[in-house]
Amino acid sequence: MPSYSDGSGNTWGGWGKRPNWLREALGAGKRLEAFQVRSGRGSAKKAFGLKLSFF
């Protein structure tokens, strides 16, 4: 799942070198937080205080 997206299909996982589309947007004055993907994942865990175990 990508961590950052521009809403036009460009994504970046947050690892390695930032892609050109993101570097250009940041250079134009946009903030990195504006591209952060907001996932509902984990919200139930927080809302209900669930502890998940994989083993």
Summary of the structure (lengths in Angstrom):
residues: 55
radius of gyration: 14.8
end to end distance: 22.6
largest distance: 45.9
contacts: 88
relative contact order: 0.19
helix: 33%
strand: 9%
